[in-house]
């Protein structure tokens, strides 16, 4: 059952609205002013908020401002309920991050339709699909049906990439956002001495190549398949339509980018200051997460690629792997690295 918070200082409107929503199958919460409304939103974490503009204590704009600053309610759908119809009020609210307006007096069906549409859009953004070809296609179809991106293409291509096949190359212009559906992808650069350095290894569900799209620049790195892989190709224009269609879409993608930057900064610190044993242990734990996406208890990846990911010579990596094997931190079976107890590798990270 979805929860709707109604923030309204008029008792009759507040109680009548709550009654309408309860009859429609929602759980309705009420608050008689802005301050109480903010407190209730943070305590109850409703699925959607319907809020009057002109109220004592704290007006609707103040409520929206405070809730958009809080991580818990930053993306909660927010509908203004107001008797004002001046264009300036609409513009101000939308610029602050409101999702919709309902003008008083309103029809019951108008209220229910607005709430249903906003919840439908929110579900399209937050629903967790399995990262398979069908799952990603379902997600994109849900986004399209929600009305977020009416200009979305009817169908996206899914391309197969054989092991070691290039996906994109440094210096080329980006045309697509890639979504990994199957397999593993490595992102890498070359040093001045033409040595390969792997910056990322991506698994099903990961996005590929969005930095160049966002920066409107040529690719600064290279992408290729570590193993037989399948990628969904989202055209550049549709990708930007997705970002522009709803503020929460943009905000969530910014979160993805922020986490990616943070992860890369941590890897650079490891490369700069971590011992080789620690760097190899961190890399193996990271790779294990990527391979466990597909339920694999072990990983089949070349020693050269692991060395390029760690930033060391292949011979040094092989010696470290041999040490880990003798210490029973890993097992090597028919060329595949098996990690029966990740905690034993975490001990290396903690104490090296």
N, C-alpha and C positions, 0 to 999 in steps of 0.2 A: 504494500500500500504506500503510495507516494504521499509525502507530507508537504503541505502548503502553509506558509506563514503569512498571515494577513496583518499588516501594520496600518492601522486606520484609527483616527481619533473620534470619528462619528460612530456612536454606539450602534445605531440602527444599521448603518451600512456594514459595519464590521461583523455584527452578528448575523445579518442576512446573508452576507457573502460566505461566512463560515458554514451556514446551514446549506447553502447551495452546493458547496464543495463536498460536504459530508454526504449529501444525497447522491452525488456523482461518484462516490467511492473513494474520496480522498480523506486523509487525516488532516484536519484543519486546526492550526494554532493561531491564536490572536494576540495582538499587542496594541495598547491604546495610545502609545506615543513612540517617537523615534528611539529614545534611549532604551525603553523596555524592548523594543523591537530588535535592536542590535544585540542586547543581552540574550534574548530568546534565540536569535539566529546562531550565535556562537555556542549556546548550550545544546540546542536541538539539531543543528545542522540540517535544515529542511531541504527538500529537493528543489523548491522554487519559492520565491518571495514576491508577494503582491503588496505594494507600498504606496500610500497616499503621499502627495508632495507637501501640501500645506498642513503642518502639524505643530503643536506646541513641543517644547523641550528640545526637539531636534527634527528638522524638516527632512523630507525624503531625499534631497540631494546629499545632506549630511550622512544619512543612513547608508546610501549607496557608496559614498566616499570611504566610510569606515569599513564597510564589508569588503570592498575591493582591495583594501590594504591588508586584509587578513588572509593568510594562506588557506584557512578552512573554508572560507566563503568567497574566495576570489573568483571562482567560476560558477557560482550558484546563479541560475537564471533569475533575472530581476525584472519585474513588470511594474511600471508606474501606474497608479490609479489616481486620476486627477480630473478636476472640473475645468482646468485651464486648457485652452486649445491654441494659444499663441505659438507660432512657429519657433520662437526663441526658446520656449520651454522644451519643445520636442528636441531641438538641436542640442541644447545644453545637456539634457538627460542622456541622449545617445552618445555624445562625446565623452561623457563620464563612464559609459559602459553599460547603460540600461539596455535590455533586450527588446522591450516593447512598451507600448502605451495603451491604456484603456481609458476612455473619456467618460466621466460620469454625466448623466445617468447612462447605464449600460444594460444591455440585454443579457440574460443568463447565458444564452448560447455563445455570445461574444466573449464573455469571460472564460467559459469552459474551453472554447476553441483556442483562445490565446494561450491558456495554460497547457493544453494538450500539445499544441505545436511546439512550444518552447521545450517541454519535456521530451518530445520526440527528437528534437534536434540535439538535446543534451545526451540522450541515450545513444544517438548515432556517434557521438564523439567519445563516449566513455565505455561503450560496450566492448568487452574483451573477446575477440575472435581468435580461433586457432590460426596460427600463422602458416596456413597452407594456401594454395592457389585459390581454393574455394573461400577460405576465411577472409582473405584480403579483398577478394571480389565482393563478398557479402558486405564488408565494411564500406567500400566505396559506393555500393548500391544503396546502403542505408543512408549515407551522407547525401546522396543525390535525392532520394525520396523525401528526406527531411526538408528539402527546399533550400539547403545551404548553397548549393552550387548548381543552378539550373543549366549552366552551359557545359557541364561535365560531358566528356565523350561517352558514347554508349558502351564502348568496349576498349579495354586496354590490352596491349600485346604482352604475352608472357614468352620470354626468349630463353632458350637453353644455351648455356655456355659450358663447353668442354673444359676439362682440367687444363690449367695454364692459359686458357684463351683470354685475351685482353677484353676488358669491358669499356674502359676509356683510357686516354693517354694524356700525359702532361702537355699543356699548351693548346689542347683542343677546346672548342666551345661546347658548353653543356646543352643538351637538348632534352634530357629526361631526368626525372627523379626516379631512382631505382629502388625497388623494395625486394629484399632477399626472401624468396619463397622456399628455396631448397638449396642445400649445400653450404659452402663457406667461401667468402670473398676476402682477399687481402688488399689493403690499401698501402701503397709503398712509394718511397722516393729513392732517388739515387744521390749519392754523395758526389763531391767533386772528383773523387777517385773512381767513380762509376760503381761503387759498392751499393748494394740494395739495402734499404732500411725499411722494415715494415712498421707502419704507424698504427694500423688497426687491423683486426681480423673480425669479420662480421658474420653473423649467423642468421637463420630465418627470423624475420620480423624486424631486422635492422634496415635503416634507410641508408642509401649510398649516393654520394655525389651532390648533396644539397648545399655544401659550402659554396661551390662555384656558382650555383644557381642564385643563391641569396646575394652573393657579392657581385653578380653580373660580370664575372671574370672568367678567364680561361682556367682550366684545371691546373692546380699546382702540384698534383700528385698523379699516381696511376692506380688503376684497379684491374684486378684479374682474378679468375676463378682458382681457388686452391684445390677444388675438386669439382666434379660435374655438378652444375648448379642451375637453378631456374630463377629468373628475376622478372618482376613485374615492372613495366616501363610506363610511368605516368608522364605525359607530355608536360613540358615546361609551363605552358599557359594554364593548364588545369591545376598544376601545383600552386601557382600564384593565386588562382581563383579560390582554392581551398584556404589559403592563408588569409585572403582578404574577406572571405565570406562571413566570418564570425570572429570577434576578438579573442574568444577562448581558444580557437584553433591556432591562431598566431601565438598566443601565450604558451600553449602546450608545446609547440614546436620550438619556441625559445628555450623552454626547459630542457628539451632533448639536446639542443646545441650546447647549453650551459653545462650539462652533465658530461657531454662529449669533451668539451674543453677541459673540464676538471679532471677527467680520466687521463687525458693526454698530458696534462701538467704533472700529475702524479707519476706517470710513466717516465717522463723526462727527469724528474727528481730521482727516481729509482736508478735510471741509467747513469746519472751523474754521481750519485753518492752511495748506491747500494753495492754490496759485495756481489760477486758473480753468482755465488750460491743463492743469495737472496733474490737476485734478478731472475734467475732461472726458476726458482720456486714460485715467484709472483706470476711469471709468464705461464707456467703450467697450470696454476690455479685459474688464471684468466681463460686459458684455452679450454680447460675442463668445463667452465660455465658455458662457453660457446657450443661445445659438443653435446652437453647435456640437454640443450634445447630440443634436440631430436631424440633424447632418451638414450644416447650412447654412453656406456660406462667407460669408454676408452677413446683415444684419439689416434687417427692415422694422418700424420702430417710429417713432412720431410724434416730431417735434422737441419738442413740448410735454412728452411723457412723459420724454424724455431730460433735458430741462431740470428737470423736477420731481425726477428721480433725482439730478441733479447739485446741485440747490439753487441755481439761477440763473434769470435771465430768459431767455425763449425767444430774444429778440433777441441776447443775449450768447452764447448757445450757438451760434446760427447763424453769428455772426462767427467763433467759434473753430473750428467745423467747416470754414468756408471757408478759414481759415488752414491747417488740417491738410491740406485738399485741395490747396492751392497748394504746400505743402511735400512733397506726395506721400506723406503718412502714411496717408491714406485715399482711397478713391474713392467717388463717389456716382453710382449708375446707376439711372435711373428711380425716384428717390426712396429707393432702398435704399442703406444704408451698407455698403461693402465694405472689408475690412481685409486687403490682400494680404500685408502684412508687419507682424505685431504688434510686432516688435522696434523698429520706428520709433516706435510709441507708447510703448513702454517707455523709450525714450531721453528722452521728455518727462517721464515719471514720475521718472526717475533724476536729471535735471539741472534740473528746474524748482524 
